[in-house]
Amino acid sequence: MARKSLRDLSGIAKTIADSSPQPRDPATKATAPALGALQGSLLAIRELDPTLIDDWGPKDRLDGFTAVNSEDDGDSFENLKSSIKEGGQQVPILVRRAGAEGRFEIIYGRRRLRACRELGLKVRANVQDLDDASALLAKGLENAARRNLSFYEKARFAAVIQTAGHNTKTVRQVLSLSASGLSHLTKVTDNVPDNLGDQIGAAPKSGRPKWTALAEAFINDKVNATSSLSILSKMNDGLTSDDRLEQLLREIARRGARPNEAREITPVPGITIKSGRATIAMSIKRAGENAAFAEWLDRELEDIIKKSYQEFTAVNPADDTKR
């Protein structure tokens, strides 16, 4: 499957445009500045008005999802907010100066920034001059330290970075991946449609095996976008993203099951239809009580099949004919 364009991606892709490779200093290497940004310096820590800080780059959580770590995110954010209210903000966020005078762009720490906004507090921020590559690496290193991205969040994060024009080496640095690790992520995003992933959610408890199984179902034409979205639409709205993924895989497996033995029926005398795992065959006797019908069917069968196929495709999108 061809690499997606920015317009094809949803959710986090809408925030990636500013991180496409138009570095402020193309010669700047990412690794050292990124590590320095994580460590920061006392002179770089400032208290900023949260309203002066704008969003930037690929989000580390897929906010467009129907359920992103929904099992614990609500409580953990409220706990963070209470902690900042009672004891102050202990860990600074990372920002860089924006193009507009007096404004900043957040690299990481969105939840801390949101908590301070809601509490009406100034936010402690580590202000660094970073190009896009350094900012992405700093973001990835901070995420790796927290270890809170699900497998699918990492896959989508990696896809957006690559779609913006960054090379695989940068993606691997950002997400601390081996070559095979990135290959596993790419297999999922290259084969599982993004709109389907949006409907499933981040599935924080589901790792590589389940997402790979879904990707392979698409690769082997066991399912397609239309039929999989139809399956999801019939699920209970209260299901977690992990449960949605699990039930989708079960339904794909159930629909893929076929009887091993051939099935044979005789709808009318003289005509036999054999249905097997790989083929459907029909035999027609030219003798007997339905000999005249057999002759007529011999003349008309081609047109009957063409007409039936036209009627079928008129109500079934081309993508939905794949099973």
Buried (B, 14 or more C-beta within 10 A) or exposed (E): EEEBEBEEBBBBBBBBEBBBEEBEEEEBEBEEBBEBBBEBEEEBEBEBEBEBBBEBBBBBBBEBBBBBBBEEBEEEBEEBBEEBBEEEBEEBBBBBBBEEEEBBBBBBBBBBBBBBBEBEBBBBBBBBEBBBBBBBBBBBBBBBEEEBBBBBBBBBBBBBBBBBBBEBEBBBBBBBBEEEBBEBBBBBBBBBBBBBBBBBBBBBBBEBEBBBBBBEBBBEEBBBBBBBBEBBEEBEEEBBBBBBBBBBBEBBEEBEEEEEEEEEEEEEEBBBBEBBEEEEEEEBEEEEEBEEBBEEBEEEEEEEEEEEEEEEEEEEEEEBEBE
